[in-house]
Amino acid sequence: MAELPRSRRERIPPSKRLNRRRSLWHFGSGEITVALSVAVAVVWCALVVVVSFRQPVLGGDFMEFYTFGMAARLGDWAIQYDWPAFHQLQVSLVPNSDPYFYPPSYPPLVPALYAPLSFLAFPTAYVVWTGLSTGIYCGLTALAARAATFSRRNAVLALLLFPPFIAHQALGHSTLWPLIGFVGGWWALTHTRPAIAGVIFSLVAIKPHLGMALAIALLATRQWRTVGGIAIGLTLQACATVAICGTAAVAAYLSTTLRVLSDTGIINPTDSRFSHGLRTSLEAVLPHTLASAGWIMASATFGWLLVRAWRRSEDWTLRISTLLVATLLISPHVQAYDAILLAPAALWLSSWAVSKRQPAVLVVVVLLSAAFVVPVARLWGFPLTVPLMAWLLWQCQRAVPRPEAVQALG
């Protein structure tokens, strides 16, 4: 390129001449969109190939939920607690699923969510569920992106690459329903509708063990209107369950729940490398009594850190981020696909880390996202996801200034 005349160059301020030299690490929003779009296309095309040709049964665990749908269609709401009978129904629907035995322990009304899919052939039902759940997930991430500093379009594309979400879709799982509860509750709280937030939060009861941290945070910080909303939502669910499923199904659910609580190994995956629950990890190396005691003590500590973060900050985005991290730390049963709950937290914490110049938080968020789906990300059999989440929870409550400190600065 021809050099500018000297007189012309002298008119350009030195700072602007320097800025014309583009940094190799600076990318425009459009370039990021293109790169993310290509990455999404490549990853999901590869996933389709893996799902189509590598999985022993299409959709992984989706066969369980497809069987749920047929059970609801038949009106047999208690069959999910009769595990041999449930297995027979599963094999009748998906004949090559005989080697896979599931011990469901969901609330009785959950199969109704999958009843429409039972009218479709199994492969078609899996494709429809994958498309529908992906659409819901994109809607939730777009909603969550309103509170981030990133472009909403790029945030959605980036979260389509979130490893736990990919695992969730490949296995056709159900943690999307609690995610709706958490993100919907966050949205209602940011719009000063605590009672409505509580009703939406009650959706987390689809997987009750994921509501333990929520109960601790709301009760300890005296969010009574939200607690009241949850009570209303749970009451409506209970009435619908009794009216539709009957008392026999409710009794079977309660007895199954007690059975699972007394022996958590029943619902653990056969391959322990995909389990990320603190309690199940402790039970792998300690006697049941000691493991339970250690889990209770650790859960109390995580609950204390969660409450500290909630009391120090009035920002619902940061509060729900710490809640989602604590949820997976406290829950006794966590698998890789359950970490889909961290998708909005990963977005919010990344945005927070950039704005507060906390590069360590950003690095840990990235490492944590990958560690959930990498089986070797363990130390002496212990999942690295647990200490990474614990560090995030500690860092979040530590980085928030105390209310008295904020007043003093004001």
N, C-alpha and C positions, 0 to 999 in steps of 0.2 A: 504494500500500500504506500502511495506517495506520502512523503513527510509534509506536514503542515508548514507553511511559511513561519519564520521566526516570530513575526509580529502577531500572527494568529495564535501561536502557541503561548505567547506571553499573556494573552488576554484570558486564558483558561487558568483559574486558580489552581495551585499545586494540589490541594485536597481533592479537587474534582478529577485532576489527571490521575491521581492514585486510585480513586474509586472506579475509574474506567477499567482498571485491571481486575478482572473478576477472580474471586477466590475459587479454588478447586472444590471447596467444601460448601459453597453457597449455591443453592438450587431454588429456582422459582417455583411458585405453587403449581403452575402447569406442568413443569418437568416432574415434580413429585407425583402428581396425579398420573402421568403417563407411566412412570416407573412402577407405581403401586398397581395400576391396572394390569400391566404386563405380568407382575408377580402374582396377582390374584388369578389371572388366566392360566399361568403355568402351574401353579400349585393345585388349583382345583381340577384342571385337566388330568394332572398326575393322580389326584385323589380318585377321580372317576375310574381311571385305569386300575388302581389298586383295589377299589371296592368291587369292580366288575370281575376281576380275574384272580385276585389273591385271597379274598375273604372266603372262609369255608362256607359260611351262610351269608347271603346278601344282607347288608345292614347291621351286622353284628348283633347286638342286643335288641334290635328293633323287633325281633320275633316275639319277645316278651310282651311288648306293647301292642303288637298286632293281635296277639292272643287276648290281651285285655279287651280290645275292641270287640272281638267276637263274644267274649264272656258277657260284656254289657249288652250286646245285641240279643243274646239268648236270655238275658235277665238273670244269669247265674252270678250274683255279686259276691258270693262267698267262695267260689271255686279257687280264687287266687290264694286262699289260705290253706286249701287242700292241695299241697304241692304235687303229689303223684297225679291227682286228677288234672291239675293245671298242666302238667307235663304232657299228659295224654292228649289234651286238647291242642297244645302247641304242636305236637308231632302230627296230628291230623291235619293241621293247617299248613305246616312247613315240614314235610316228611324228612328232609335231610338235617333237621335240627335235633334229632334224637340224642346225640351225644351231649347236648347242652341242657343242663338242669337249672332252673331258676327257682329260688324261694322268695316270691314277692311278699312285701310287707307294707305296701302302700295303703292309704285310706280307702275304704270301700268304693267311694264314688269316682276315684281317679279313672277307672276303665271307661267311664262315659266320655272322657276327652278323646278317646281313640275309636269310639263306636262308628263314626262315619267312615273310617278307613277300612272297616271290616267288610264293606260292600265292594271293595276293590281286590283284585288279585294281589298277592303278597309283593311282587316286584313293583307293581304300579303304586301300591300303598306306600312303599318306602320312598319312591321318587317324589310322590305328592307330599309326604311328610317332610322330606328334606327341603323341598322348595318352599313349603309353607313356613317351616321353622326358620329357614334362612331369611325369608322376608320379614318375619317378626323380629328376628335378631337385628337386621339392618335398621328397622324402625326404632328399636330400643337404643341402638348405638347412635343413631342420628339425633334422638332426643337427648341422650347423655352428652353429645358433642356440643350442645348449646352452652354448656358450662365450661368448655375448654377453649383454649386460645388457638387451637388448630382449626384449619378449614374443616367444615363438617363433611364435605365430600371425601377429603383425604383421611379423616378420622374413620369413616365407615369402611373405606378400602383397607386401611391398616388393620382394623379389627376383624376383617374377613380373613386376615392372615394370622390371627391370634391362635396359637397352637392348640389350647384347650377347646376352642370352638371347632376347629377342624376335627379333633378327636371326638367331640360331642356329635358332630354330624356323621362321621364315619361309622359310629356305633349306634346311630339312631336313638339317642337317649332323651331324657326327660327333664334335665335340670333347667331347661329353658323356662319352665313354668315358674319356679321360684325367682328366676331372673326378672320375669315380668313383675312379680311382686316387689322386688327391691327397687328396680328402676321406676316403676309406677309410684311407689311410696315416696321415693326421693322427689319426683316431679311434684307430687301433691304438697309435700312439705315446703318446697321452694316457693310454692304459690300460697303458702299460709293456709293450708287446708288439712290440719292434722287429723281430723276424724276420718276424712276420705282417705288419707294416707294409711290409716290403720286398717280400713276395710281392704285396701289393695294389698297391704302387707300380709293380710291373712291368707293370701295365695301361697305364701311360703309353706303353709301347713301341708301342701301336697308332698313335701319332703320334710317332715317335722323336725328332724335332727338338724336341719339348716336354720332353724329359728331360735336356737339357744342363745347365741350372741345378741340377737335382736331383743329378746326378752330382758337380758341383763342390761343393755344400754337404755332401753325405754323405762324400765322400772327404777334403775339407779339415778337417772336424771329427771324422774318424775314427769314424764311426757304422758300425762293422764288422758288427754283427749285422744292421742294416738292409740294408747292402750285400750280405751273405750271403743275406738273404731275397730281394732283387732277383735275385741270381744264380740262386737256385732257381726263381723264377718265370719268368725268361727261359729257363732250361733246359727247363722243362716246356713252354713255348710253342714252343721250337725243336723238341723231340721230336714234339709234336703236329703241327707244320707239316710236318715231313719225312714222318711217318706218313700224314697225310691228303692233303697237297698234292703230295708228291713232290719229288725233288731238282731236276727241271727247273724247277719254279715257283720254288724257292729261288734257283737260278742266275739266272733271269730277273729276280727281285727285286733281287739284288745288282748286276747290270749296269745296271738301271734307276736304282738309287740312285746309282751312280757317275755316270751320265749327268746326273741332276738336280743333283748336287753341283757338276759342272763348268759347268752352265748353269742357274742358279736361275730365270732368266726363263721357263723352260718351264712352271713351275707357278704363275707369278704371275697375278693377275687381269688381264683386259684393261683394266679401269678402275682405274688406279693409286690413285684416291682412296680405295679400300677396302682398301688394303694398309697395314699398320701395322708391318711388320718394319723394323728399323733397317738391315739389310743391303740389302734391296730399295730402301729410301728413298735410301741412299747411292749405289746403282748407278744411280739415275735421274739423278744429277748428276755422278758421277765415273766414270772408267774402271774396269773390272772389278777390276784389280789393286789400285788405290788404295782402292776401296770395300771390298774384302775385308780389306785391312790395317786400315782404319779400323774395320770391324766387329769384328775380332779384338781390337784395342786397347780399344774400348769394352766389349766383352764381358768382357775381363779386369778392367776397372774395376768393372763391375756384379757380377762374381763376387766381387771383393774386398769390396765393400760387403755383399753377401749373407753372406759368411763372417764378417765383423765382427759383423753383427746376430746370427748364430747363436751366436757365441762369447760375446757379451755377455749374451744372454738364454737362460734355460732354459724359457721359456714356449713350448710347441709351437704355440700359436695365433699368436703373433707371428712365430715362425720360419717357419711355413708361409705366412703372409701375405706375408712378404718373398720367400719362394721363388716364389710365384705371380707376383708383380710382376717378379722377375728372370727368370722363365721367358719371359715375353712380351718382355722387353727383349733377351734373348740369342738367342732363336729367330730363325733367318734368314727364316722364312716365317710371317707373322702376318696374319690377316684379321680383320674385325670380329667374326665369329662365334667366333673363338678366344678372345676376351676373356670368354667365359662362364666361363673359369677364374678370373676375378677376382671372381666372385659371392661366394664365402665370404670372400675377402680384403676385399672392400668392406664386408661385414657386420662382420667382426672389427675392421678398422681404424676403422670408424665408432664402434663400441663403445669401442675403445681411446681414440679421440680425445675422446669425451665424458667418459670417466672421467679422462683425463689433462689435460683442458681444453686441447685442441689444435684450436681451431676451423679453423685453416688446413688441417689434414689432412682434416677433414670436407668442407671446401669443395672441395679438390682431388679427393677421391674422387667427389664428385658431378659435377664438371666432366669428370673422366676417363671416367666412365660414359657421359656424353652424347657426348663427343668421338669415341668409337669408331664411332658411327653417323651422325655429321653430316659429310657429305663436305667441307664448306667449312672444317672445323676443321683447317686446314693453314696453314703459313706458308712462302711461296715453294715450295709443293709438298711441304714436309716436314710429316709428321703431328705435331700438337701432343700426341698421346698419348705419344710417346716422352719429351719433356722432363717431362711431368707424372708419368709412371711413375718416371723417374729421380729426380725430386724426392722422391717418396714413399719410394723405397728409401733415399735419403740421409737423409731425416728420421727414418725408423724406426730405422736403426742409430745415428743421432746421439742420439735421445731416450732410448735404453736406457742406463742408467748402467753404467759399467765395473764388473766384479766387485770390484776393489780399492776402488772408491768405496763400493760397497754394504757391504763389510766394515768400512770406516772409520766409516760412519754407524751400523753395528750396535754 
